[in-house]
């Protein structure tokens, strides 16, 4: 009495693997919540994707089957790409279709990336008459090189 019960009390696990099929081609598979807890907060999903990337360009496509989030088994398809302009400015475009919600979405992003820091912004907008939403994500990162912390230290003998 006086304690809260857990929202979900179940053991589960995930498994994933990536196959590198050449210098630039990657294929991946993943399974989540494979004990099938039959709970929408821990949906059992199986997905896979294929991606191709070089130093300045990448493109990928993913698919996911969701067994528990909706009353029927549903799927999501996603695709996206990135071009790294001048080795510092990522330009991104993406698309997603969620069968469960019946929603198409398009996304885009830009940023600045260097060895010291990065600043990126992304926007995703649904293309639906029933579910209208816009999501904006901002990422600011400072990259700290650990060896620089020790460069000022000297050993001296008194």
Phi and psi in radians as a Rosetta constraint file:
Dihedral C 1 N 2 CA 2 C 2 CIRCULARHARMONIC 1.540 0.35
Dihedral N 2 CA 2 C 2 N 3 CIRCULARHARMONIC -0.140 0.35
Dihedral C 2 N 3 CA 3 C 3 CIRCULARHARMONIC -1.712 0.35
Dihedral N 3 CA 3 C 3 N 4 CIRCULARHARMONIC 2.645 0.35
Dihedral C 3 N 4 CA 4 C 4 CIRCULARHARMONIC -1.569 0.35
Dihedral N 4 CA 4 C 4 N 5 CIRCULARHARMONIC 2.431 0.35
Dihedral C 4 N 5 CA 5 C 5 CIRCULARHARMONIC -1.396 0.35
Dihedral N 5 CA 5 C 5 N 6 CIRCULARHARMONIC 2.557 0.35
Dihedral C 5 N 6 CA 6 C 6 CIRCULARHARMONIC -1.154 0.35
Dihedral N 6 CA 6 C 6 N 7 CIRCULARHARMONIC 2.528 0.35
Dihedral C 6 N 7 CA 7 C 7 CIRCULARHARMONIC -1.104 0.35
Dihedral N 7 CA 7 C 7 N 8 CIRCULARHARMONIC -0.734 0.35
Dihedral C 7 N 8 CA 8 C 8 CIRCULARHARMONIC -2.365 0.35
Dihedral N 8 CA 8 C 8 N 9 CIRCULARHARMONIC 2.288 0.35
Dihedral C 8 N 9 CA 9 C 9 CIRCULARHARMONIC -2.238 0.35
Dihedral N 9 CA 9 C 9 N 10 CIRCULARHARMONIC 1.508 0.35
Dihedral C 9 N 10 CA 10 C 10 CIRCULARHARMONIC -2.640 0.35
Dihedral N 10 CA 10 C 10 N 11 CIRCULARHARMONIC 2.554 0.35
Dihedral C 10 N 11 CA 11 C 11 CIRCULARHARMONIC -1.554 0.35
Dihedral N 11 CA 11 C 11 N 12 CIRCULARHARMONIC 2.369 0.35
Dihedral C 11 N 12 CA 12 C 12 CIRCULARHARMONIC -2.659 0.35
Dihedral N 12 CA 12 C 12 N 13 CIRCULARHARMONIC 2.983 0.35
Dihedral C 12 N 13 CA 13 C 13 CIRCULARHARMONIC -2.657 0.35
Dihedral N 13 CA 13 C 13 N 14 CIRCULARHARMONIC 2.817 0.35
Dihedral C 13 N 14 CA 14 C 14 CIRCULARHARMONIC -2.111 0.35
Dihedral N 14 CA 14 C 14 N 15 CIRCULARHARMONIC 2.671 0.35
Dihedral C 14 N 15 CA 15 C 15 CIRCULARHARMONIC -2.432 0.35
Dihedral N 15 CA 15 C 15 N 16 CIRCULARHARMONIC 2.432 0.35
Dihedral C 15 N 16 CA 16 C 16 CIRCULARHARMONIC -2.596 0.35
Dihedral N 16 CA 16 C 16 N 17 CIRCULARHARMONIC 2.761 0.35
Dihedral C 16 N 17 CA 17 C 17 CIRCULARHARMONIC -2.647 0.35
Dihedral N 17 CA 17 C 17 N 18 CIRCULARHARMONIC 2.589 0.35
Dihedral C 17 N 18 CA 18 C 18 CIRCULARHARMONIC -2.221 0.35
Dihedral N 18 CA 18 C 18 N 19 CIRCULARHARMONIC 2.329 0.35
Dihedral C 18 N 19 CA 19 C 19 CIRCULARHARMONIC -1.924 0.35
Dihedral N 19 CA 19 C 19 N 20 CIRCULARHARMONIC 2.171 0.35
Dihedral C 19 N 20 CA 20 C 20 CIRCULARHARMONIC -1.632 0.35
Dihedral N 20 CA 20 C 20 N 21 CIRCULARHARMONIC 1.814 0.35
Dihedral C 20 N 21 CA 21 C 21 CIRCULARHARMONIC -1.749 0.35
Dihedral N 21 CA 21 C 21 N 22 CIRCULARHARMONIC 1.077 0.35
Dihedral C 21 N 22 CA 22 C 22 CIRCULARHARMONIC 2.038 0.35
Dihedral N 22 CA 22 C 22 N 23 CIRCULARHARMONIC 3.121 0.35
Dihedral C 22 N 23 CA 23 C 23 CIRCULARHARMONIC -1.117 0.35
Dihedral N 23 CA 23 C 23 N 24 CIRCULARHARMONIC -0.624 0.35
Dihedral C 23 N 24 CA 24 C 24 CIRCULARHARMONIC -2.100 0.35
Dihedral N 24 CA 24 C 24 N 25 CIRCULARHARMONIC -0.081 0.35
Dihedral C 24 N 25 CA 25 C 25 CIRCULARHARMONIC -1.879 0.35
Dihedral N 25 CA 25 C 25 N 26 CIRCULARHARMONIC 2.226 0.35
Dihedral C 25 N 26 CA 26 C 26 CIRCULARHARMONIC -2.236 0.35
Dihedral N 26 CA 26 C 26 N 27 CIRCULARHARMONIC 2.460 0.35
Dihedral C 26 N 27 CA 27 C 27 CIRCULARHARMONIC -2.231 0.35
Dihedral N 27 CA 27 C 27 N 28 CIRCULARHARMONIC 2.295 0.35
Dihedral C 27 N 28 CA 28 C 28 CIRCULARHARMONIC -2.298 0.35
Dihedral N 28 CA 28 C 28 N 29 CIRCULARHARMONIC 2.652 0.35
Dihedral C 28 N 29 CA 29 C 29 CIRCULARHARMONIC -2.353 0.35
Dihedral N 29 CA 29 C 29 N 30 CIRCULARHARMONIC 2.622 0.35
Dihedral C 29 N 30 CA 30 C 30 CIRCULARHARMONIC -2.622 0.35
Dihedral N 30 CA 30 C 30 N 31 CIRCULARHARMONIC 2.525 0.35
Dihedral C 30 N 31 CA 31 C 31 CIRCULARHARMONIC -2.240 0.35
Dihedral N 31 CA 31 C 31 N 32 CIRCULARHARMONIC 2.310 0.35
Dihedral C 31 N 32 CA 32 C 32 CIRCULARHARMONIC -2.090 0.35
Dihedral N 32 CA 32 C 32 N 33 CIRCULARHARMONIC 2.484 0.35
Dihedral C 32 N 33 CA 33 C 33 CIRCULARHARMONIC 0.943 0.35
Dihedral N 33 CA 33 C 33 N 34 CIRCULARHARMONIC 0.951 0.35
Dihedral C 33 N 34 CA 34 C 34 CIRCULARHARMONIC -1.313 0.35
Dihedral N 34 CA 34 C 34 N 35 CIRCULARHARMONIC -0.098 0.35
Dihedral C 34 N 35 CA 35 C 35 CIRCULARHARMONIC -1.402 0.35
Dihedral N 35 CA 35 C 35 N 36 CIRCULARHARMONIC -0.042 0.35
Dihedral C 35 N 36 CA 36 C 36 CIRCULARHARMONIC 0.895 0.35
Dihedral N 36 CA 36 C 36 N 37 CIRCULARHARMONIC 1.210 0.35
Dihedral C 36 N 37 CA 37 C 37 CIRCULARHARMONIC -1.192 0.35
Dihedral N 37 CA 37 C 37 N 38 CIRCULARHARMONIC -0.102 0.35
Dihedral C 37 N 38 CA 38 C 38 CIRCULARHARMONIC 0.968 0.35
Dihedral N 38 CA 38 C 38 N 39 CIRCULARHARMONIC 0.858 0.35
Dihedral C 38 N 39 CA 39 C 39 CIRCULARHARMONIC -2.451 0.35
Dihedral N 39 CA 39 C 39 N 40 CIRCULARHARMONIC 2.343 0.35
Dihedral C 39 N 40 CA 40 C 40 CIRCULARHARMONIC -1.172 0.35
Dihedral N 40 CA 40 C 40 N 41 CIRCULARHARMONIC -0.360 0.35
Dihedral C 40 N 41 CA 41 C 41 CIRCULARHARMONIC -1.350 0.35
Dihedral N 41 CA 41 C 41 N 42 CIRCULARHARMONIC -0.358 0.35
Dihedral C 41 N 42 CA 42 C 42 CIRCULARHARMONIC -2.233 0.35
Dihedral N 42 CA 42 C 42 N 43 CIRCULARHARMONIC 1.148 0.35
Dihedral C 42 N 43 CA 43 C 43 CIRCULARHARMONIC -1.200 0.35
Dihedral N 43 CA 43 C 43 N 44 CIRCULARHARMONIC 2.442 0.35
Dihedral C 43 N 44 CA 44 C 44 CIRCULARHARMONIC -1.376 0.35
Dihedral N 44 CA 44 C 44 N 45 CIRCULARHARMONIC 2.158 0.35
Dihedral C 44 N 45 CA 45 C 45 CIRCULARHARMONIC -2.329 0.35
Dihedral N 45 CA 45 C 45 N 46 CIRCULARHARMONIC 2.602 0.35
Dihedral C 45 N 46 CA 46 C 46 CIRCULARHARMONIC -2.302 0.35
Dihedral N 46 CA 46 C 46 N 47 CIRCULARHARMONIC 2.266 0.35
Dihedral C 46 N 47 CA 47 C 47 CIRCULARHARMONIC -2.489 0.35
Dihedral N 47 CA 47 C 47 N 48 CIRCULARHARMONIC 2.959 0.35
Dihedral C 47 N 48 CA 48 C 48 CIRCULARHARMONIC -2.753 0.35
Dihedral N 48 CA 48 C 48 N 49 CIRCULARHARMONIC 2.823 0.35
Dihedral C 48 N 49 CA 49 C 49 CIRCULARHARMONIC -2.776 0.35
Dihedral N 49 CA 49 C 49 N 50 CIRCULARHARMONIC 2.876 0.35
Dihedral C 49 N 50 CA 50 C 50 CIRCULARHARMONIC -2.378 0.35
Dihedral N 50 CA 50 C 50 N 51 CIRCULARHARMONIC 2.395 0.35
Dihedral C 50 N 51 CA 51 C 51 CIRCULARHARMONIC -2.435 0.35
Dihedral N 51 CA 51 C 51 N 52 CIRCULARHARMONIC 2.571 0.35
Dihedral C 51 N 52 CA 52 C 52 CIRCULARHARMONIC -2.244 0.35
Dihedral N 52 CA 52 C 52 N 53 CIRCULARHARMONIC 2.269 0.35
Dihedral C 52 N 53 CA 53 C 53 CIRCULARHARMONIC -2.568 0.35
Dihedral N 53 CA 53 C 53 N 54 CIRCULARHARMONIC 2.521 0.35
Dihedral C 53 N 54 CA 54 C 54 CIRCULARHARMONIC -2.115 0.35
Dihedral N 54 CA 54 C 54 N 55 CIRCULARHARMONIC -2.986 0.35
Dihedral C 54 N 55 CA 55 C 55 CIRCULARHARMONIC -1.055 0.35
Dihedral N 55 CA 55 C 55 N 56 CIRCULARHARMONIC -0.651 0.35
Dihedral C 55 N 56 CA 56 C 56 CIRCULARHARMONIC -1.970 0.35
Dihedral N 56 CA 56 C 56 N 57 CIRCULARHARMONIC -0.112 0.35
Dihedral C 56 N 57 CA 57 C 57 CIRCULARHARMONIC -2.534 0.35
Dihedral N 57 CA 57 C 57 N 58 CIRCULARHARMONIC 2.417 0.35
Dihedral C 57 N 58 CA 58 C 58 CIRCULARHARMONIC -2.541 0.35
Dihedral N 58 CA 58 C 58 N 59 CIRCULARHARMONIC 2.613 0.35
Dihedral C 58 N 59 CA 59 C 59 CIRCULARHARMONIC -2.543 0.35
Dihedral N 59 CA 59 C 59 N 60 CIRCULARHARMONIC 2.536 0.35
Dihedral C 59 N 60 CA 60 C 60 CIRCULARHARMONIC -2.645 0.35
Dihedral N 60 CA 60 C 60 N 61 CIRCULARHARMONIC 2.778 0.35
Dihedral C 60 N 61 CA 61 C 61 CIRCULARHARMONIC -2.407 0.35
Dihedral N 61 CA 61 C 61 N 62 CIRCULARHARMONIC 2.409 0.35
Dihedral C 61 N 62 CA 62 C 62 CIRCULARHARMONIC -2.339 0.35
Dihedral N 62 CA 62 C 62 N 63 CIRCULARHARMONIC 2.656 0.35
Dihedral C 62 N 63 CA 63 C 63 CIRCULARHARMONIC -2.407 0.35
Dihedral N 63 CA 63 C 63 N 64 CIRCULARHARMONIC 2.632 0.35
Dihedral C 63 N 64 CA 64 C 64 CIRCULARHARMONIC -2.542 0.35
Dihedral N 64 CA 64 C 64 N 65 CIRCULARHARMONIC 2.317 0.35
Dihedral C 64 N 65 CA 65 C 65 CIRCULARHARMONIC -1.840 0.35
Dihedral N 65 CA 65 C 65 N 66 CIRCULARHARMONIC 2.235 0.35
Dihedral C 65 N 66 CA 66 C 66 CIRCULARHARMONIC -1.972 0.35
Dihedral N 66 CA 66 C 66 N 67 CIRCULARHARMONIC 2.088 0.35
Dihedral C 66 N 67 CA 67 C 67 CIRCULARHARMONIC -1.603 0.35
Dihedral N 67 CA 67 C 67 N 68 CIRCULARHARMONIC -0.254 0.35
Dihedral C 67 N 68 CA 68 C 68 CIRCULARHARMONIC -2.287 0.35
Dihedral N 68 CA 68 C 68 N 69 CIRCULARHARMONIC -0.277 0.35
Dihedral C 68 N 69 CA 69 C 69 CIRCULARHARMONIC -1.242 0.35
Dihedral N 69 CA 69 C 69 N 70 CIRCULARHARMONIC -0.449 0.35
Dihedral C 69 N 70 CA 70 C 70 CIRCULARHARMONIC -2.162 0.35
Dihedral N 70 CA 70 C 70 N 71 CIRCULARHARMONIC 3.024 0.35
Dihedral C 70 N 71 CA 71 C 71 CIRCULARHARMONIC -1.180 0.35
Dihedral N 71 CA 71 C 71 N 72 CIRCULARHARMONIC -0.439 0.35
Dihedral C 71 N 72 CA 72 C 72 CIRCULARHARMONIC -2.075 0.35
Dihedral N 72 CA 72 C 72 N 73 CIRCULARHARMONIC 2.873 0.35
Dihedral C 72 N 73 CA 73 C 73 CIRCULARHARMONIC -1.162 0.35
Dihedral N 73 CA 73 C 73 N 74 CIRCULARHARMONIC 2.274 0.35
Dihedral C 73 N 74 CA 74 C 74 CIRCULARHARMONIC -2.232 0.35
Dihedral N 74 CA 74 C 74 N 75 CIRCULARHARMONIC 2.995 0.35
Dihedral C 74 N 75 CA 75 C 75 CIRCULARHARMONIC -2.430 0.35
Dihedral N 75 CA 75 C 75 N 76 CIRCULARHARMONIC 2.777 0.35
Dihedral C 75 N 76 CA 76 C 76 CIRCULARHARMONIC -2.260 0.35
Dihedral N 76 CA 76 C 76 N 77 CIRCULARHARMONIC 2.430 0.35
Dihedral C 76 N 77 CA 77 C 77 CIRCULARHARMONIC -2.101 0.35
Dihedral N 77 CA 77 C 77 N 78 CIRCULARHARMONIC 2.411 0.35
Dihedral C 77 N 78 CA 78 C 78 CIRCULARHARMONIC -2.452 0.35
Dihedral N 78 CA 78 C 78 N 79 CIRCULARHARMONIC 2.593 0.35
Dihedral C 78 N 79 CA 79 C 79 CIRCULARHARMONIC -2.610 0.35
Dihedral N 79 CA 79 C 79 N 80 CIRCULARHARMONIC 2.603 0.35
Dihedral C 79 N 80 CA 80 C 80 CIRCULARHARMONIC -2.871 0.35
Dihedral N 80 CA 80 C 80 N 81 CIRCULARHARMONIC 2.911 0.35
Dihedral C 80 N 81 CA 81 C 81 CIRCULARHARMONIC -2.631 0.35
Dihedral N 81 CA 81 C 81 N 82 CIRCULARHARMONIC 2.795 0.35
Dihedral C 81 N 82 CA 82 C 82 CIRCULARHARMONIC -2.471 0.35
Dihedral N 82 CA 82 C 82 N 83 CIRCULARHARMONIC 2.439 0.35
Dihedral C 82 N 83 CA 83 C 83 CIRCULARHARMONIC -2.120 0.35
Dihedral N 83 CA 83 C 83 N 84 CIRCULARHARMONIC 2.267 0.35
Dihedral C 83 N 84 CA 84 C 84 CIRCULARHARMONIC -1.741 0.35
Dihedral N 84 CA 84 C 84 N 85 CIRCULARHARMONIC 1.736 0.35
Dihedral C 84 N 85 CA 85 C 85 CIRCULARHARMONIC -1.406 0.35
Dihedral N 85 CA 85 C 85 N 86 CIRCULARHARMONIC 2.359 0.35
Dihedral C 85 N 86 CA 86 C 86 CIRCULARHARMONIC 0.913 0.35
Dihedral N 86 CA 86 C 86 N 87 CIRCULARHARMONIC 0.489 0.35
Dihedral C 86 N 87 CA 87 C 87 CIRCULARHARMONIC 1.014 0.35
Dihedral N 87 CA 87 C 87 N 88 CIRCULARHARMONIC 0.331 0.35
Dihedral C 87 N 88 CA 88 C 88 CIRCULARHARMONIC -2.487 0.35
Dihedral N 88 CA 88 C 88 N 89 CIRCULARHARMONIC -0.322 0.35
Dihedral C 88 N 89 CA 89 C 89 CIRCULARHARMONIC -2.090 0.35
Dihedral N 89 CA 89 C 89 N 90 CIRCULARHARMONIC 1.704 0.35
Dihedral C 89 N 90 CA 90 C 90 CIRCULARHARMONIC -1.282 0.35
Dihedral N 90 CA 90 C 90 N 91 CIRCULARHARMONIC 2.304 0.35
Dihedral C 90 N 91 CA 91 C 91 CIRCULARHARMONIC -2.073 0.35
Dihedral N 91 CA 91 C 91 N 92 CIRCULARHARMONIC 2.127 0.35
Dihedral C 91 N 92 CA 92 C 92 CIRCULARHARMONIC -2.192 0.35
Dihedral N 92 CA 92 C 92 N 93 CIRCULARHARMONIC 2.533 0.35
Dihedral C 92 N 93 CA 93 C 93 CIRCULARHARMONIC -2.392 0.35
Dihedral N 93 CA 93 C 93 N 94 CIRCULARHARMONIC 2.525 0.35
Dihedral C 93 N 94 CA 94 C 94 CIRCULARHARMONIC -2.640 0.35
Dihedral N 94 CA 94 C 94 N 95 CIRCULARHARMONIC 2.851 0.35
Dihedral C 94 N 95 CA 95 C 95 CIRCULARHARMONIC -2.462 0.35
Dihedral N 95 CA 95 C 95 N 96 CIRCULARHARMONIC 2.546 0.35
Dihedral C 95 N 96 CA 96 C 96 CIRCULARHARMONIC -2.541 0.35
Dihedral N 96 CA 96 C 96 N 97 CIRCULARHARMONIC 2.389 0.35
Dihedral C 96 N 97 CA 97 C 97 CIRCULARHARMONIC -2.169 0.35
Dihedral N 97 CA 97 C 97 N 98 CIRCULARHARMONIC 2.199 0.35
Dihedral C 97 N 98 CA 98 C 98 CIRCULARHARMONIC -1.950 0.35
Dihedral N 98 CA 98 C 98 N 99 CIRCULARHARMONIC 1.915 0.35
Dihedral C 98 N 99 CA 99 C 99 CIRCULARHARMONIC -1.141 0.35
Dihedral N 99 CA 99 C 99 N 100 CIRCULARHARMONIC -0.657 0.35
Dihedral C 99 N 100 CA 100 C 100 CIRCULARHARMONIC -1.020 0.35
Dihedral N 100 CA 100 C 100 N 101 CIRCULARHARMONIC -0.834 0.35
Dihedral C 100 N 101 CA 101 C 101 CIRCULARHARMONIC -1.512 0.35
Dihedral N 101 CA 101 C 101 N 102 CIRCULARHARMONIC -0.242 0.35
Dihedral C 101 N 102 CA 102 C 102 CIRCULARHARMONIC 1.154 0.35
Dihedral N 102 CA 102 C 102 N 103 CIRCULARHARMONIC 0.657 0.35
Dihedral C 102 N 103 CA 103 C 103 CIRCULARHARMONIC -2.142 0.35
Dihedral N 103 CA 103 C 103 N 104 CIRCULARHARMONIC 2.321 0.35
Dihedral C 103 N 104 CA 104 C 104 CIRCULARHARMONIC -1.697 0.35
Dihedral N 104 CA 104 C 104 N 105 CIRCULARHARMONIC 2.550 0.35
Dihedral C 104 N 105 CA 105 C 105 CIRCULARHARMONIC -2.489 0.35
Dihedral N 105 CA 105 C 105 N 106 CIRCULARHARMONIC 2.602 0.35
Dihedral C 105 N 106 CA 106 C 106 CIRCULARHARMONIC -2.169 0.35
Dihedral N 106 CA 106 C 106 N 107 CIRCULARHARMONIC 2.564 0.35
Dihedral C 106 N 107 CA 107 C 107 CIRCULARHARMONIC -2.424 0.35
Dihedral N 107 CA 107 C 107 N 108 CIRCULARHARMONIC 2.788 0.35
Dihedral C 107 N 108 CA 108 C 108 CIRCULARHARMONIC -2.720 0.35
Dihedral N 108 CA 108 C 108 N 109 CIRCULARHARMONIC 2.779 0.35
Dihedral C 108 N 109 CA 109 C 109 CIRCULARHARMONIC -2.799 0.35
Dihedral N 109 CA 109 C 109 N 110 CIRCULARHARMONIC 2.751 0.35
Dihedral C 109 N 110 CA 110 C 110 CIRCULARHARMONIC -2.422 0.35
Dihedral N 110 CA 110 C 110 N 111 CIRCULARHARMONIC 2.849 0.35
Dihedral C 110 N 111 CA 111 C 111 CIRCULARHARMONIC -2.975 0.35
Dihedral N 111 CA 111 C 111 N 112 CIRCULARHARMONIC -3.128 0.35
Dihedral C 111 N 112 CA 112 C 112 CIRCULARHARMONIC -2.319 0.35
Dihedral N 112 CA 112 C 112 N 113 CIRCULARHARMONIC 2.254 0.35
Dihedral C 112 N 113 CA 113 C 113 CIRCULARHARMONIC -2.288 0.35
Dihedral N 113 CA 113 C 113 N 114 CIRCULARHARMONIC 2.252 0.35
Dihedral C 113 N 114 CA 114 C 114 CIRCULARHARMONIC -2.391 0.35
Dihedral N 114 CA 114 C 114 N 115 CIRCULARHARMONIC -3.139 0.35
Dihedral C 114 N 115 CA 115 C 115 CIRCULARHARMONIC -1.246 0.35
Dihedral N 115 CA 115 C 115 N 116 CIRCULARHARMONIC -0.388 0.35
Dihedral C 115 N 116 CA 116 C 116 CIRCULARHARMONIC -1.594 0.35
Dihedral N 116 CA 116 C 116 N 117 CIRCULARHARMONIC -0.630 0.35
Dihedral C 116 N 117 CA 117 C 117 CIRCULARHARMONIC -2.778 0.35
Dihedral N 117 CA 117 C 117 N 118 CIRCULARHARMONIC 2.935 0.35
Dihedral C 117 N 118 CA 118 C 118 CIRCULARHARMONIC -2.538 0.35
Dihedral N 118 CA 118 C 118 N 119 CIRCULARHARMONIC 2.617 0.35
Dihedral C 118 N 119 CA 119 C 119 CIRCULARHARMONIC -2.429 0.35
Dihedral N 119 CA 119 C 119 N 120 CIRCULARHARMONIC 2.145 0.35
Dihedral C 119 N 120 CA 120 C 120 CIRCULARHARMONIC -2.409 0.35
Dihedral N 120 CA 120 C 120 N 121 CIRCULARHARMONIC 2.573 0.35
Dihedral C 120 N 121 CA 121 C 121 CIRCULARHARMONIC -2.361 0.35
Dihedral N 121 CA 121 C 121 N 122 CIRCULARHARMONIC 2.407 0.35
Dihedral C 121 N 122 CA 122 C 122 CIRCULARHARMONIC -2.332 0.35
Dihedral N 122 CA 122 C 122 N 123 CIRCULARHARMONIC 2.611 0.35
Dihedral C 122 N 123 CA 123 C 123 CIRCULARHARMONIC -2.327 0.35
Dihedral N 123 CA 123 C 123 N 124 CIRCULARHARMONIC 2.343 0.35
Dihedral C 123 N 124 CA 124 C 124 CIRCULARHARMONIC -2.174 0.35
Dihedral N 124 CA 124 C 124 N 125 CIRCULARHARMONIC 2.284 0.35
Dihedral C 124 N 125 CA 125 C 125 CIRCULARHARMONIC -2.202 0.35
Dihedral N 125 CA 125 C 125 N 126 CIRCULARHARMONIC 2.269 0.35
Dihedral C 125 N 126 CA 126 C 126 CIRCULARHARMONIC -1.319 0.35
Dihedral N 126 CA 126 C 126 N 127 CIRCULARHARMONIC 2.591 0.35
Dihedral C 126 N 127 CA 127 C 127 CIRCULARHARMONIC -1.996 0.35
Dihedral N 127 CA 127 C 127 N 128 CIRCULARHARMONIC 1.252 0.35
Dihedral C 127 N 128 CA 128 C 128 CIRCULARHARMONIC -2.503 0.35
Dihedral N 128 CA 128 C 128 N 129 CIRCULARHARMONIC 2.668 0.35
Dihedral C 128 N 129 CA 129 C 129 CIRCULARHARMONIC -1.627 0.35
Dihedral N 129 CA 129 C 129 N 130 CIRCULARHARMONIC -0.230 0.35
Dihedral C 129 N 130 CA 130 C 130 CIRCULARHARMONIC -1.784 0.35
Dihedral N 130 CA 130 C 130 N 131 CIRCULARHARMONIC -0.641 0.35
Dihedral C 130 N 131 CA 131 C 131 CIRCULARHARMONIC -2.129 0.35
Dihedral N 131 CA 131 C 131 N 132 CIRCULARHARMONIC 1.828 0.35
Dihedral C 131 N 132 CA 132 C 132 CIRCULARHARMONIC -1.873 0.35
Dihedral N 132 CA 132 C 132 N 133 CIRCULARHARMONIC 2.074 0.35
Dihedral C 132 N 133 CA 133 C 133 CIRCULARHARMONIC -2.630 0.35
Dihedral N 133 CA 133 C 133 N 134 CIRCULARHARMONIC 2.620 0.35
Dihedral C 133 N 134 CA 134 C 134 CIRCULARHARMONIC -2.253 0.35
Dihedral N 134 CA 134 C 134 N 135 CIRCULARHARMONIC 2.232 0.35
Dihedral C 134 N 135 CA 135 C 135 CIRCULARHARMONIC -2.027 0.35
Dihedral N 135 CA 135 C 135 N 136 CIRCULARHARMONIC 2.379 0.35
Dihedral C 135 N 136 CA 136 C 136 CIRCULARHARMONIC -2.175 0.35
Dihedral N 136 CA 136 C 136 N 137 CIRCULARHARMONIC 2.301 0.35
Dihedral C 136 N 137 CA 137 C 137 CIRCULARHARMONIC -2.169 0.35
Dihedral N 137 CA 137 C 137 N 138 CIRCULARHARMONIC 2.341 0.35
Dihedral C 137 N 138 CA 138 C 138 CIRCULARHARMONIC -2.117 0.35
Dihedral N 138 CA 138 C 138 N 139 CIRCULARHARMONIC 2.297 0.35
Dihedral C 138 N 139 CA 139 C 139 CIRCULARHARMONIC -2.216 0.35
Dihedral N 139 CA 139 C 139 N 140 CIRCULARHARMONIC 2.179 0.35
Dihedral C 139 N 140 CA 140 C 140 CIRCULARHARMONIC -2.127 0.35
Dihedral N 140 CA 140 C 140 N 141 CIRCULARHARMONIC 2.205 0.35
Dihedral C 140 N 141 CA 141 C 141 CIRCULARHARMONIC -2.333 0.35
Dihedral N 141 CA 141 C 141 N 142 CIRCULARHARMONIC 2.360 0.35
Dihedral C 141 N 142 CA 142 C 142 CIRCULARHARMONIC -1.939 0.35
Dihedral N 142 CA 142 C 142 N 143 CIRCULARHARMONIC 2.222 0.35
Dihedral C 142 N 143 CA 143 C 143 CIRCULARHARMONIC -1.729 0.35
Dihedral N 143 CA 143 C 143 N 144 CIRCULARHARMONIC 2.022 0.35
Dihedral C 143 N 144 CA 144 C 144 CIRCULARHARMONIC -1.811 0.35
Dihedral N 144 CA 144 C 144 N 145 CIRCULARHARMONIC 2.110 0.35
Dihedral C 144 N 145 CA 145 C 145 CIRCULARHARMONIC -1.480 0.35
Dihedral N 145 CA 145 C 145 N 146 CIRCULARHARMONIC 2.083 0.35
Dihedral C 145 N 146 CA 146 C 146 CIRCULARHARMONIC -1.156 0.35
Dihedral N 146 CA 146 C 146 N 147 CIRCULARHARMONIC -0.532 0.35
Dihedral C 146 N 147 CA 147 C 147 CIRCULARHARMONIC -1.164 0.35
Dihedral N 147 CA 147 C 147 N 148 CIRCULARHARMONIC -0.424 0.35
Dihedral C 147 N 148 CA 148 C 148 CIRCULARHARMONIC -1.192 0.35
Dihedral N 148 CA 148 C 148 N 149 CIRCULARHARMONIC -0.419 0.35
Dihedral C 148 N 149 CA 149 C 149 CIRCULARHARMONIC -1.194 0.35
Dihedral N 149 CA 149 C 149 N 150 CIRCULARHARMONIC -0.506 0.35
Dihedral C 149 N 150 CA 150 C 150 CIRCULARHARMONIC -1.699 0.35
Dihedral N 150 CA 150 C 150 N 151 CIRCULARHARMONIC -0.132 0.35
Dihedral C 150 N 151 CA 151 C 151 CIRCULARHARMONIC -1.169 0.35
Dihedral N 151 CA 151 C 151 N 152 CIRCULARHARMONIC -0.420 0.35
Dihedral C 151 N 152 CA 152 C 152 CIRCULARHARMONIC -1.496 0.35
Dihedral N 152 CA 152 C 152 N 153 CIRCULARHARMONIC -0.144 0.35
Dihedral C 152 N 153 CA 153 C 153 CIRCULARHARMONIC -1.403 0.35
Dihedral N 153 CA 153 C 153 N 154 CIRCULARHARMONIC 2.419 0.35
Dihedral C 153 N 154 CA 154 C 154 CIRCULARHARMONIC -2.275 0.35
Dihedral N 154 CA 154 C 154 N 155 CIRCULARHARMONIC 2.671 0.35
Dihedral C 154 N 155 CA 155 C 155 CIRCULARHARMONIC -1.724 0.35
Dihedral N 155 CA 155 C 155 N 156 CIRCULARHARMONIC 2.148 0.35
Dihedral C 155 N 156 CA 156 C 156 CIRCULARHARMONIC -2.266 0.35
Dihedral N 156 CA 156 C 156 N 157 CIRCULARHARMONIC 2.566 0.35
Dihedral C 156 N 157 CA 157 C 157 CIRCULARHARMONIC -1.930 0.35
Dihedral N 157 CA 157 C 157 N 158 CIRCULARHARMONIC 2.269 0.35
